[in-house]
Amino acid sequence: MTFARSLNKERAEELGMFVLAELCERVRIEGSASERKALIAQFDKKEVDRIAESGEKGAAVLVEKVKLLKV
């Protein structure tokens, strides 16, 4: 979780969809309410749609993890 807390959005994007998906999962399970809220704010509907339509490897996994984070 320490890594997730220190990771900024730009660096996470460079690491790829699977890393972002794992970040979402770790924050969902271990993060505080404020950490979840801050991460959720990065994934509005427009961004989730863009990811889903990107066709990038891992996009479907990331979209699923974002949906779980928002529950």
Phi and psi in degrees as GROMACS dihedral restraints (atoms count N, CA, C in turn):
[ dihedral_restraints ]
;  ai    aj    ak    al  type     phi  dphi    fc
    3     4     5     6     1   -58.6    20    10
    4     5     6     7     1   -44.1    20    10
    6     7     8     9     1   -60.1    20    10
    7     8     9    10     1   -45.5    20    10
    9    10    11    12     1   -61.5    20    10
   10    11    12    13     1   -38.9    20    10
   12    13    14    15     1   -67.8    20    10
   13    14    15    16     1   -29.6    20    10
   15    16    17    18     1   -93.4    20    10
   16    17    18    19     1    -5.2    20    10
   18    19    20    21     1   -84.0    20    10
   19    20    21    22     1   124.2    20    10
   21    22    23    24     1   -91.5    20    10
   22    23    24    25     1   165.1    20    10
   24    25    26    27     1   -59.3    20    10
   25    26    27    28     1   -44.0    20    10
   27    28    29    30     1   -61.7    20    10
   28    29    30    31     1   -44.2    20    10
   30    31    32    33     1   -66.7    20    10
   31    32    33    34     1   -40.1    20    10
   33    34    35    36     1   -61.1    20    10
   34    35    36    37     1   -42.3    20    10
   36    37    38    39     1   -62.5    20    10
   37    38    39    40     1   -36.2    20    10
   39    40    41    42     1   -65.7    20    10
   40    41    42    43     1   -31.3    20    10
   42    43    44    45     1   -77.5    20    10
   43    44    45    46     1   -22.7    20    10
   45    46    47    48     1   110.2    20    10
   46    47    48    49     1   172.3    20    10
   48    49    50    51     1   -62.6    20    10
   49    50    51    52     1   -41.2    20    10
   51    52    53    54     1   -65.5    20    10
   52    53    54    55     1   -36.8    20    10
   54    55    56    57     1   -68.4    20    10
   55    56    57    58     1   -41.2    20    10
   57    58    59    60     1   -63.2    20    10
   58    59    60    61     1   -39.6    20    10
   60    61    62    63     1   -61.7    20    10
   61    62    63    64     1   -43.7    20    10
   63    64    65    66     1   -67.5    20    10
   64    65    66    67     1   -37.2    20    10
   66    67    68    69     1   -58.5    20    10
   67    68    69    70     1   -46.6    20    10
   69    70    71    72     1   -59.9    20    10
   70    71    72    73     1   -42.8    20    10
   72    73    74    75     1   -63.9    20    10
   73    74    75    76     1   -45.0    20    10
   75    76    77    78     1   -63.5    20    10
   76    77    78    79     1   -43.8    20    10
   78    79    80    81     1   -66.4    20    10
   79    80    81    82     1   -38.5    20    10
   81    82    83    84     1   -60.7    20    10
   82    83    84    85     1   -43.0    20    10
   84    85    86    87     1   -82.9    20    10
   85    86    87    88     1   -44.6    20    10
   87    88    89    90     1  -111.9    20    10
   88    89    90    91     1   -12.0    20    10
   90    91    92    93     1   -79.2    20    10
   91    92    93    94     1   160.4    20    10
   93    94    95    96     1   -77.9    20    10
   94    95    96    97     1   168.1    20    10
   96    97    98    99     1   -59.0    20    10
   97    98    99   100     1   -40.3    20    10
   99   100   101   102     1   -69.1    20    10
  100   101   102   103     1   -35.0    20    10
  102   103   104   105     1   -67.2    20    10
  103   104   105   106     1   -42.0    20    10
  105   106   107   108     1   -62.3    20    10
  106   107   108   109     1   -44.5    20    10
  108   109   110   111     1   -61.4    20    10
  109   110   111   112     1   -43.0    20    10
  111   112   113   114     1   -64.9    20    10
  112   113   114   115     1   -39.6    20    10
  114   115   116   117     1   -71.8    20    10
  115   116   117   118     1   -41.8    20    10
  117   118   119   120     1   -57.8    20    10
  118   119   120   121     1   -37.9    20    10
  120   121   122   123     1   -60.6    20    10
  121   122   123   124     1   -23.5    20    10
  123   124   125   126     1   -78.2    20    10
  124   125   126   127     1   -13.8    20    10
  126   127   128   129     1  -121.8    20    10
  127   128   129   130     1    68.6    20    10
  129   130   131   132     1   -74.4    20    10
  130   131   132   133     1   174.6    20    10
  132   133   134   135     1   -56.8    20    10
  133   134   135   136     1   -41.8    20    10
  135   136   137   138     1   -61.1    20    10
  136   137   138   139     1   -43.8    20    10
  138   139   140   141     1   -67.8    20    10
  139   140   141   142     1   -42.4    20    10
  141   142   143   144     1   -63.6    20    10
  142   143   144   145     1   -41.7    20    10
  144   145   146   147     1   -62.2    20    10
  145   146   147   148     1   -41.3    20    10
  147   148   149   150     1   -62.0    20    10
  148   149   150   151     1   -42.8    20    10
  150   151   152   153     1   -63.8    20    10
  151   152   153   154     1   -47.9    20    10
  153   154   155   156     1   -60.0    20    10
  154   155   156   157     1   -37.2    20    10
  156   157   158   159     1   -86.5    20    10
  157   158   159   160     1    -6.2    20    10
  159   160   161   162     1   -68.9    20    10
  160   161   162   163     1   -29.4    20    10
  162   163   164   165     1    74.0    20    10
  163   164   165   166     1     5.6    20    10
  165   166   167   168     1   -69.9    20    10
  166   167   168   169     1   149.6    20    10
  168   169   170   171     1   -60.6    20    10
  169   170   171   172     1   127.6    20    10
  171   172   173   174     1    92.0    20    10
  172   173   174   175     1    -3.7    20    10
  174   175   176   177     1   -60.7    20    10
  175   176   177   178     1   -43.9    20    10
  177   178   179   180     1   -64.5    20    10
  178   179   180   181     1   -37.9    20    10
  180   181   182   183     1   -64.5    20    10
  181   182   183   184     1   -44.6    20    10
  183   184   185   186     1   -62.8    20    10
  184   185   186   187     1   -44.9    20    10
  186   187   188   189     1   -59.4    20    10
  187   188   189   190     1   -42.7    20    10
  189   190   191   192     1   -62.2    20    10
  190   191   192   193     1   -43.6    20    10
  192   193   194   195     1   -66.3    20    10
  193   194   195   196     1   -37.2    20    10
  195   196   197   198     1   -64.6    20    10
  196   197   198   199     1   -43.3    20    10
  198   199   200   201     1   -60.1    20    10
  199   200   201   202     1   -42.9    20    10
  201   202   203   204     1   -64.9    20    10
  202   203   204   205     1   -36.3    20    10
  204   205   206   207     1   -63.0    20    10
  205   206   207   208     1   -33.8    20    10
  207   208   209   210     1   -81.6    20    10
  208   209   210   211     1    -8.0    20    10
